[in-house]
Amino acid sequence: MGTIAPWRVVAGGFNPVKVIVSSSDYEQAIKLIESLITVFLWMKKSEVI
């Protein structure tokens, strides 16, 4: 979307993406998202220090 209409895209924001996952992959997707959140929070914490 950033290349199509960059004036309409905001970094982050409220609910910036919607991910659709097959029910058979749901548990694995949740684990992946939780690990990404953990890494993101760790990165934000290291910026403060």
Buried (B, 14 or more C-beta within 10 A) or exposed (E): EEEEEEEEEEEEEEEEEEEEEEEEEEEEBEEEEEEEEEEEEEEEEEEEE
